[in-house]
Amino acid sequence: MSASAGGGDGVIAHRLRFATPADARVRWPAGFGRRFIVTVDVEEEFDWTRPFSGAARSVRAIEALPGWHRAMARHGIAPVYLVDHPVAVDAAAVAIIRPLLGDGSAVGAQLHPWVNPPHVEVPSDAASFAGNLPPALEAAKLDQLTAAIERAFGMRPTVYRAGRYGLGPQTLALLADRGFRVDASMRARFDYRADGGCDFTAVGADAFHLPGAMIELPLSTIYTGALQRSGAWWHAAAGRVRRGRGLLARSGLLSRVPLSPEGTDAATACSAVVAAARQGHDLLQLTFHSPSLVAGNTPYVRDARDLARFHDWWERVIPALRRAGYAPATLAEVIAAVGPAGLEPAT
């Protein structure tokens, strides 16, 4: 791992590199089969092109969440809602989300440091990754977030996502100390070091064990194309050539496909699901940001046409998952499966 100094408030851009340990992959019980889980970053609306600001705390887009939830329920899907501080302390947002949690859906924690007290650091790109904060400040923000979620929903969260996938050298230990069972902060095959974040290019799609009786559930990214078996190597090599990755994708040789309606069209996602099954991935995670439920909030859903494509994505990808043998899983089912049969790392 490497690190570079930040500002005078103790913020350090650690730029950690993570990898899937070969001997730590979760071995799911024989009856678990192929499963998928859906997570939602339930958060405030903010302009992704502007500097980070603690004043951006509107959560109006959550009003659209129940309609999407009902559509998922018709498919037997119980999403995991990863709420951040502006959501957890907003009475109207909590009143919308709480009734959604009775069908196996769960609530988890998502930390956006720029809107999460205590506000000690100077907002910046580096400080937007919670893991770059001084350990005591990251811990204090995490404690305030979990306390707010517990007050709002009457339960302590057991799954965590660092906003902007911003893990730090102390994050996983902080989570373990607070009873978290699942971290879902690693976006497989992506590298955020240029912005001061982490490198996950050596993290694959499979869940793996972490210290402290936790597991990592990466956001699923699947390589497709003729070069998919050595996709990590080819993707890294193509990145050193101008427009190299685009050339590989257009030629059908290699594409890096996140399983998300944000930035991935439905046909491409369906092809990635087929590839994931052939590659032996037993648990997939699909995800998006709640502001995308209303046009104009994110770069992925700018207008009504984008929003229609967003909803159509689910109606096309979910049947593709089922055709490939993937059934929906709840967070409780995933945690329960990592029991006596799943605690031993793969050999």
N, C-alpha and C positions, 0 to 999 in steps of 0.2 A: 504494500500500500504506500501511498505518497500523500503529502500534505503541503499546503502553502499557507502562509500567514494571511489573516484577514485584517479587520479594523481593530481599533483600540478597545472595542467592547468584548474582546475575547473570542470573536467568531473566527473559526479556522476552516478553510475549504479543504477538508481531508481527502476528497477524491478517492475514496476507498474502492478497491477492486474485490468483487465477490465471485465465487465459483461454486458450482454444485459439487460437493465432495462425492467421490465415486462410491465410498463405503457408507454413505448416510442417506441414500434414497429410501423413502418410506416404502415398506413392503405391505401392500394392502391385503386384507384377508381374502381368501379365495372367493367368498361370496360377494365381495364388494363390486366386482365387475368394472365396467367403464362408466365413469360418472362425470358430471360437470356441475359447477357452482357459479352463480352469478353474484357479483359484488357491485355496489354502487357507491361512488364517492359522493355522499350527500353533503353539499357545501354551499357557500354563499356564491352569488354571482359577482364576477369582477372582470375587468378588461384585461385579457391575457397579454395585451401588447403594452400595457402601462406599468410603471414601477409599482412594487408591492405597497399596499397601504392598509393600515388597520381600520380605516374608515369604511372599507367596502364590505358591508355586513348584511346586505339585502339577501333574503332567502325566499323570495316570492315564487321562484320556479318550483319549489317543493309542492305547490298547489297542484301541479300536474302529475305528481308521483302516484296517487291512488289509481288513476286511470291506467297507467303503465303496469302497476302492480296487479290489477285485475286481469290484464292481458296475460301476464306471466302465470298467474294462478290457474288460468284455463289450460296451461301446458304443464301443470304440476310443479311449477318452479317457485321456490321460497327464497327470495333474494336476501343477501346480507347487506344491511345499510350501514355504511361506515361514515358516521356523522362527525362533523367538526364542531368547534366551540360556538360559532354564531348560530348554528342549528340547534345545538343542545340547550342553549339559553333562551331560545325564541319560543314563547308559549304557543303561538299559532302553529309553528312548524312541528313542535312536539305533538300537538293535538292531532296533526295530520298523520304523523308517522306511527304513533303508538297503536292505533287500531290495526295497522298492517302486520303487527308482530305476533298475531295469534295463530298463524298457519304454518309454523316452522321457520318463518323468517326471523332474522336475528339482527341485533344492533351491535355495531363495533365502533372503534375509535379511529378517527383520522385527524392528524395534527397538522394544521396550517399555522406555523409559528407567528406570522405577521398579524393574525387576528386572534391569537390565543394568549391570554394573560399568563404570567406577568409580562408586561411590556418593558423590557430592559434594553434589549438590543436595538441598534439602529437598523431599520429595514434596508435590505440590500439583496442582491441575487444570492450571495453566499449565505446570508442569514435566513433565506426562505427555505433552506434545507435544515430541518430541525437538528439533524445529527452534527451540523457544523457549530451549533451553539455550545457554550461551556456546559459541562455535564450537569452542574447544579441547576442551570436555567432550563435545560431540556427536561430534567426530572420535574421541576416545578410546573412547567407547562403541561407535561403529561399528567401530573396529579390533578391540576385544575380541570383538565379535560375529562378525565375519568370520573371525577367527582360530579361534574356537571351532567354527564351522561347518566350516572347512577341516580341523581336527583330527578332527572327528567323521565327516566324509563323504569326505575325501580330495579335495575340489574347492573352489575359490573360487566363491562365489555371483556371478552376473551380473545378478540381478534383485533389487530392493529394494522393501520397503514400510515406510513410517514408521507405527508403531503410532498409532492414532487419526488416521491420514492427516496426521500432524503434520510437514509440511515447514516449513523455515525459510529465511532468506535465503542460508544457506551450504550447504544440504543437497545440492543438485544438483551443485555444484562438488566437494564432498567425494566424492560417488559417482563422478563422472567421473575424479577423480584416482586412484581405487582400482580402476578398470577395469570398473565396472558398465556394462552395456549397456541395461538397461531399468529405469525407475522405474515402479512401479505403486501410487503413493501418493495419486493424485488421485481422489476419489470424485465423479464427474461430477454436477453439478446440486445439490450439498449445500453448506451453509454452517455451519461450526463456530466462527465468530468469537465467538459468545456464551460459549463455554467457553474461549476463548483460542486456538482453532485457526485454520484457513484457510477461505477462501471459494472454493468451486469451482463456483459457480452459472453461471459463464461458460465452464466446461469441458464440452465435449460428449463423445460416446461414441467419437469417432475418435482413433486413435493419432496422435501428432505428434512432430516432432523437437525435441530439447533440445540445449543446448550440450554439447560434449564427446563427440560421436558416440553419444549416447544417444537413446532414444525414451521418450516417456511413453505408457503403456498404461493409460488410465483405467478404473476400475471402471464397468461399463456401467450407465447409468441412461437409460431411454427415456421420452419423453413419448408418451402415447397420448390418443386422444379427438379430437373435432372441432377443437380449437384447437391440435393438436400442432405445426403448422408454426411457430407463434409461441409455443411452449410456455414458453420462458424468460421472455418478457415477461409472459405471463398468470400464470405461477406466482409471479413476483415481485410483481405487482400484487395478486394474491389474498392474498398474505401480509400485506398492509397492512390487510386487512379481517378482522375477527373471524370465524373459522371459514370464511374465504373459500375456502381450498384444499380443505377437505372438501366444500363445496358444489359446487365444480367437479368433483371426483371423483365424487360421488354422482349428479350430473346427466349424467355421461358426456362432459362437455366437455373435461376435461383431468385426467390422472393422471400423476404422476411415479413411474416403476416401476423400482426397482433389480432387476437380474437376480441374485437371490439367494434361496435358500429361507428366509432369515431375514427375516421380515416381509412377504414377497410370496407370495401364494397361487399355486398352479400355474396356474389359469385365467388370472389376470392376467398372469403371466409369459409364458404362451403367446401372449396377445394382443400383448404388448410385443415378442416375437420377430418376429411378423408385421409390426408397425409398423417395427421396426428394418430389416428387409429392404426395405420400401417407401421408407424414408428414405435408403437407400443406405449403411448402415453395414456395412463389409466384415469387421470383426473385433470380436467381442464378448468380454467377460470376465465370467464367472460366478464367484462367490466366496462363502465362508462362513468361520466360525471353528470350529476343530476341537473345542472343548468342546461344541458343539451336537450332536456325535455321541453324547453321553450325556445322558439326561434330567436336568434339574435344575441345569445349569451356566450356561445363558444365558437371557435373557428370551424367546427364541424357541422353546426346547424345554424346557418345564417338566415334562412328564410323558410317559408312554408313548404317549398319543394324538398329542401333538405330534411325537414321534420318528417315529411311523409316517407322519405327514404329510410330515415332512422327507424320508424315503426315497422316498415316493411322488412327491414333487415332481420328483425327477430322472427317474423313469420316465415322467413325463408331459411334462416340458419338453424332454428330449433328443430324443424323436421330433418335437416341434414345431420344434426347431432344424433337424433334417434336412429336414422338409417345406418349410421356408423356404429351403432351399439351403445351410445352414451345416454344415460338416464340422469335426470336431475338429482342433486344431493343437497341436503340441508347442511348448515354449519355443524349442527349437533351430530349428524351422521358422520361427517368427516372426522370430527374429534373422537367420536366413539370408536371409529375404525382404527384409529391409532391407539389401540389398546394392547393387551398382552400379545396378540398376533402381529402387531405392527411396531412394537417398540424396538425390536432388533434391527439394526441397520442392515441393508442388503449386502450380500457377500458377492 
